């Protein structure tokens, strides 16, 4: 993958992560204000959202810096 494509992919991953985080914050606010959600559900919802955001940010960082392992065979 060319360096330009890695940078474009990394930037798109970061913007998608920001959008996902924004949606999750509003979704959690909606659940808390309009429904009688259990605390266990809210905790699980938050843990999963944070895990997805961390993995996504890590992927974007690796794309932007080019620090991912390269396949020596070129395939």
MMTF fields as JSON, N, C-alpha, C and O atoms, coordinates in Angstrom:
{
  "mmtfVersion": "1.0.0",
  "mmtfProducer": "UNKNOWN",
  "numBonds": 299,
  "numAtoms": 300,
  "numGroups": 75,
  "numChains": 1,
  "numModels": 1,
  "chainsPerModel": [1],
  "groupsPerChain": [75],
  "chainIdList": ["A"],
  "bondAtomList": [4, 2, 8, 6, 12, 10, 16, 14, 20, 18, 24, 22, 28, 26, 32, 30, 36, 34, 40, 38, 44, 42, 48, 46, 52, 50, 56, 54, 60, 58, 64, 62, 68, 66, 72, 70, 76, 74, 80, 78, 84, 82, 88, 86, 92, 90, 96, 94, 100, 98, 104, 102, 108, 106, 112, 110, 116, 114, 120, 118, 124, 122, 128, 126, 132, 130, 136, 134, 140, 138, 144, 142, 148, 146, 152, 150, 156, 154, 160, 158, 164, 162, 168, 166, 172, 170, 176, 174, 180, 178, 184, 182, 188, 186, 192, 190, 196, 194, 200, 198, 204, 202, 208, 206, 212, 210, 216, 214, 220, 218, 224, 222, 228, 226, 232, 230, 236, 234, 240, 238, 244, 242, 248, 246, 252, 250, 256, 254, 260, 258, 264, 262, 268, 266, 272, 270, 276, 274, 280, 278, 284, 282, 288, 286, 292, 290, 296, 294],
  "bondOrderList": [1, 1, 1, 1, 1, 1, 1, 1, 1, 1, 1, 1, 1, 1, 1, 1, 1, 1, 1, 1, 1, 1, 1, 1, 1, 1, 1, 1, 1, 1, 1, 1, 1, 1, 1, 1, 1, 1, 1, 1, 1, 1, 1, 1, 1, 1, 1, 1, 1, 1, 1, 1, 1, 1, 1, 1, 1, 1, 1, 1, 1, 1, 1, 1, 1, 1, 1, 1, 1, 1, 1, 1, 1, 1],
  "groupList": [{"groupName": "UNK", "atomNameList": ["N", "CA", "C", "O"], "elementList": ["N", "C", "C", "O"], "formalChargeList": [0, 0, 0, 0], "bondAtomList": [1, 0, 2, 1, 3, 2], "bondOrderList": [1, 1, 2], "singleLetterCode": "X", "chemCompType": "L-PEPTIDE LINKING"}],
  "groupTypeList": [0, 0, 0, 0, 0, 0, 0, 0, 0, 0, 0, 0, 0, 0, 0, 0, 0, 0, 0, 0, 0, 0, 0, 0, 0, 0, 0, 0, 0, 0, 0, 0, 0, 0, 0, 0, 0, 0, 0, 0, 0, 0, 0, 0, 0, 0, 0, 0, 0, 0, 0, 0, 0, 0, 0, 0, 0, 0, 0, 0, 0, 0, 0, 0, 0, 0, 0, 0, 0, 0, 0, 0, 0, 0, 0],
  "groupIdList": [1, 2, 3, 4, 5, 6, 7, 8, 9, 10, 11, 12, 13, 14, 15, 16, 17, 18, 19, 20, 21, 22, 23, 24, 25, 26, 27, 28, 29, 30, 31, 32, 33, 34, 35, 36, 37, 38, 39, 40, 41, 42, 43, 44, 45, 46, 47, 48, 49, 50, 51, 52, 53, 54, 55, 56, 57, 58, 59, 60, 61, 62, 63, 64, 65, 66, 67, 68, 69, 70, 71, 72, 73, 74, 75],
  "secStructList": [7, 7, 2, 2, 2, 2, 2, 2, 2, 2, 2, 2, 2, 2, 2, 2, 2, 2, 2, 2, 2, 2, 2, 2, 2, 2, 2, 2, 2, 2, 2, 2, 2, 2, 1, 7, 7, 7, 2, 2, 2, 2, 2, 2, 2, 2, 2, 2, 2, 2, 2, 2, 2, 2, 2, 2, 2, 2, 2, 2, 2, 2, 2, 2, 2, 6, 7, 1, 7, 7, 7, 6, 6, 7, 7],
  "xCoordList": [0.859, 0.0, 0.909, 1.887, 0.572, 1.4, 1.232, 0.232, 2.222, 2.211, 1.03, 0.419, 0.704, -0.44, -1.754, -2.625, -1.88, -3.092, -3.163, -4.249, -2.015, -2.003, -2.445, -3.22, -1.966, -2.34, -3.827, -4.519, -4.318, -5.746, -6.605, -7.636, -6.186, -6.938, -6.901, -7.914, -5.739, -5.621, -6.499, -7.149, -6.524, -7.365, -8.84, -9.618, -9.227, -10.638, -11.024, -12.148, -10.118, -10.397, -10.565, -11.462, -9.72, -9.835, -11.141, -11.791, -11.534, -12.805, -14.0, -14.968, -13.925, -15.003, -15.076, -16.167, -13.93, -13.896, -14.509, -15.25, -14.203, -14.807, -16.324, -17.054, -16.798, -18.245, -18.878, -19.946, -18.227, -18.737, -18.817, -19.82, -17.765, -17.769, -18.885, -19.544, -19.096, -20.164, -21.536, -22.376, -21.748, -23.022, -23.214, -24.32, -22.152, -22.281, -22.602, -23.37, -22.033, -22.342, -23.813, -24.494, -24.309, -25.719, -26.645, -27.716, -26.252, -27.049, -27.15, -28.231, -26.045, -26.053, -26.908, -27.663, -26.801, -27.637, -29.117, -29.943, -29.448, -30.835, -31.343, -32.458, -30.534, -30.929, -31.159, -32.125, -30.267, -30.371, -31.568, -32.149, -31.939, -33.005, -34.402, -35.386, -34.509, -35.839, -36.255, -37.416, -35.346, -35.675, -35.229, -34.401, -35.808, -35.435, -34.407, -34.681, -33.229, -32.18, -31.492, -31.312, -31.119, -30.433, -28.996, -28.409, -28.437, -27.047, -26.067, -25.034, -26.383, -25.511, -25.444, -24.374, -26.596, -26.622, -25.796, -25.029, -25.945, -25.192, -23.692, -22.903, -23.293, -21.875, -21.322, -20.248, -22.056, -21.607, -21.553, -20.609, -22.556, -22.614, -21.393, -20.769, -21.05, -19.916, -18.591, -17.708, -18.441, -17.193, -16.967, -15.858, -18.005, -17.868, -17.545, -16.698, -18.214, -17.958, -16.518, -15.858, -16.034, -14.657, -13.669, -12.666, -13.937, -13.039, -12.972, -11.891, -14.128, -14.137, -13.404, -12.687, -13.576, -12.897, -11.385, -10.625, -10.951, -9.507, -8.903, -7.852, -9.547, -9.035, -9.026, -8.093, -10.053, -10.117, -9.034, -8.39, -8.832, -7.775, -6.399, -5.529, -6.199, -4.937, -4.717, -3.613, -5.757, -5.654, -5.341, -4.506, -6.004, -5.715, -4.298, -3.634, -3.828, -2.453, -1.452, -0.482, -1.689, -0.774, -0.773, 0.271, -1.925, -1.96, -1.188, -0.435, -1.381, -0.713, 0.792, 1.539, 1.24, 2.675, 3.376, 4.603, 2.623, 3.235, 3.941, 4.847, 3.55, 4.223, 3.564, 3.717, 2.847, 2.249, 3.229, 4.046, 3.177, 4.109, 3.885, 2.744, 4.948, 4.864, 5.011, 5.772, 4.289, 4.373, 5.58, 5.605, 6.587, 7.799, 7.569, 8.344, 6.528, 6.283, 5.616, 5.602, 5.051, 4.444, 3.018, 2.478, 2.389, 1.004, 0.053, -1.157],
  "yCoordList": [-1.163, 0.0, 1.23, 1.3, 2.174, 3.373, 4.228, 4.129, 5.059, 5.91, 6.881, 7.127, 7.431, 8.337, 7.654, 8.24, 6.401, 5.641, 5.33, 5.339, 5.054, 4.816, 6.063, 5.965, 7.226, 8.472, 8.76, 9.123, 8.602, 8.833, 7.859, 8.248, 6.602, 5.61, 5.936, 5.818, 6.345, 6.702, 7.885, 7.878, 8.9, 10.076, 9.696, 10.154, 8.865, 8.456, 7.618, 7.731, 6.778, 5.992, 6.922, 6.717, 7.936, 8.87, 9.66, 9.833, 10.143, 10.861, 9.945, 10.365, 8.703, 7.747, 7.459, 7.315, 7.374, 7.151, 8.323, 8.124, 9.54, 10.719, 10.712, 11.024, 10.357, 10.292, 9.211, 9.421, 8.061, 6.976, 7.41, 7.162, 8.053, 8.535, 9.529, 9.482, 10.432, 11.425, 10.748, 11.103, 9.774, 9.051, 8.273, 8.241, 7.647, 6.871, 7.753, 7.347, 8.94, 9.858, 10.245, 10.215, 10.611, 11.0, 9.813, 9.97, 8.64, 7.432, 7.127, 6.806, 7.224, 6.981, 8.012, 7.662, 9.279, 10.317, 10.034, 10.227, 9.579, 9.265, 8.089, 8.129, 7.059, 5.887, 6.289, 5.856, 7.116, 7.494, 8.406, 8.355, 9.229, 10.197, 9.689, 10.137, 8.767, 8.37, 6.955, 6.586, 6.179, 4.786, 4.421, 5.088, 3.347, 2.843, 1.733, 0.566, 2.105, 1.112, 0.699, 1.498, -0.557, -1.054, -0.536, -0.289, -0.373, 0.074, -0.911, -0.5, -2.204, -3.208, -2.986, -3.085, -2.683, -2.418, -1.183, -1.195, -0.135, 1.092, 0.878, 1.413, 0.108, -0.177, -1.004, -0.703, -2.046, -2.877, -2.062, -2.193, -1.226, -0.35, 0.563, 0.725, 1.152, 2.067, 1.344, 1.841, 0.177, -0.586, -1.001, -0.87, -1.497, -1.893, -0.698, -0.796, 0.425, 1.618, 2.093, 2.432, 2.119, 2.558, 1.589, 2.02, 0.293, -0.693, -0.507, -0.561, -0.288, -0.076, 1.2, 1.222, 2.252, 3.512, 3.357, 3.847, 2.687, 2.495, 1.683, 2.051, 0.594, -0.216, 0.56, 0.435, 1.35, 2.146, 3.216, 3.422, 3.895, 4.906, 4.262, 4.842, 3.09, 2.376, 2.042, 2.204, 1.58, 1.283, 2.523, 2.476, 3.631, 4.88, 5.348, 5.819, 5.223, 5.611, 4.756, 5.274, 3.45, 2.563, 2.857, 2.765, 3.207, 3.571, 4.864, 4.96, 5.856, 7.144, 7.069, 7.739, 6.275, 6.205, 5.136, 5.149, 4.209, 3.138, 2.113, 1.432, 1.985, 1.061, -0.312, -1.036, -0.665, -2.0, -2.971, -2.561, -4.262, -5.225, -5.388, -5.437, -5.47, -5.655, -7.119, -7.84, -7.561, -8.936, -9.031, -8.361, -9.85, -9.898, -10.46, -10.159, -11.266, -11.855, -10.877, -11.103, -9.768, -8.754, -9.05, -8.361, -10.055, -10.369, -9.866, -10.047],
  "zCoordList": [0.0, 0.0, 0.0, 0.745, -0.833, -0.912, 0.341, 1.053, 0.59, 1.785, 1.764, 2.804, 0.607, 0.498, 0.849, 1.493, 0.413, 0.723, 2.212, 2.792, 2.841, 4.289, 5.044, 5.995, 4.637, 5.317, 5.121, 6.073, 3.9, 3.639, 4.445, 4.994, 4.516, 5.293, 6.781, 7.47, 7.275, 8.689, 9.057, 10.102, 8.204, 8.469, 8.436, 9.273, 7.479, 7.419, 8.63, 9.119, 9.124, 10.336, 11.532, 12.349, 11.647, 12.773, 12.728, 13.758, 11.541, 11.43, 11.726, 12.36, 11.267, 11.555, 13.051, 13.603, 13.704, 15.143, 15.897, 16.86, 15.464, 16.101, 15.935, 16.876, 14.74, 14.508, 15.376, 15.951, 15.471, 16.306, 17.768, 18.437, 18.263, 19.644, 19.898, 20.937, 18.946, 19.069, 19.132, 19.958, 18.253, 18.239, 19.543, 20.082, 20.055, 21.282, 22.483, 23.356, 22.543, 23.648, 23.602, 24.626, 22.419, 22.313, 22.539, 23.125, 22.087, 22.311, 23.808, 24.304, 24.517, 25.963, 26.684, 27.591, 26.293, 26.899, 26.659, 27.552, 25.457, 25.134, 25.974, 26.494, 26.101, 26.89, 28.347, 28.975, 28.872, 30.281, 30.549, 31.633, 29.588, 29.848, 29.483, 30.072, 28.526, 28.053, 28.409, 28.232, 28.896, 29.175, 30.581, 31.201, 31.044, 32.36, 32.177, 32.458, 31.707, 31.433, 32.724, 33.642, 32.765, 33.957, 33.969, 32.916, 35.166, 35.253, 34.609, 34.08, 34.652, 34.038, 32.525, 31.924, 31.914, 30.477, 30.141, 29.179, 30.913, 30.648, 30.811, 30.031, 31.806, 32.017, 30.854, 30.333, 30.446, 29.321, 28.033, 27.254, 27.81, 26.633, 26.602, 25.553, 27.726, 27.801, 27.615, 26.915, 28.234, 28.103, 26.649, 26.132, 25.994, 24.589, 23.698, 22.81, 23.93, 23.124, 23.29, 22.308, 24.519, 24.769, 24.128, 23.558, 24.212, 23.599, 22.082, 21.497, 21.444, 19.999, 19.61, 18.609, 20.385, 20.095, 20.243, 19.407, 21.292, 21.504, 20.356, 19.831, 19.964, 18.859, 17.545, 16.751, 17.321, 16.109, 16.082, 15.053, 17.199, 17.266, 17.082, 16.431, 17.639, 17.46, 15.986, 15.466, 15.323, 13.892, 13.071, 12.167, 13.379, 12.677, 12.911, 11.987, 14.141, 14.477, 13.705, 13.151, 13.671, 12.958, 11.46, 10.815, 10.903, 9.494, 9.233, 8.265, 10.102, 9.895, 10.085, 9.373, 11.023, 11.292, 10.475, 10.37, 9.893, 9.111, 9.966, 9.486, 11.227, 12.139, 12.195, 13.179, 11.166, 11.164, 10.539, 9.714, 10.907, 10.349, 8.844, 8.386, 8.097, 6.652, 6.312, 6.958, 5.302, 4.823, 3.894, 2.861, 4.235, 3.407, 2.007, 1.099, 1.804, 0.478, -0.475, -1.685, 0.072, -0.776, -1.185, -2.05, -0.589, -0.932, 0.098, -0.038]
}
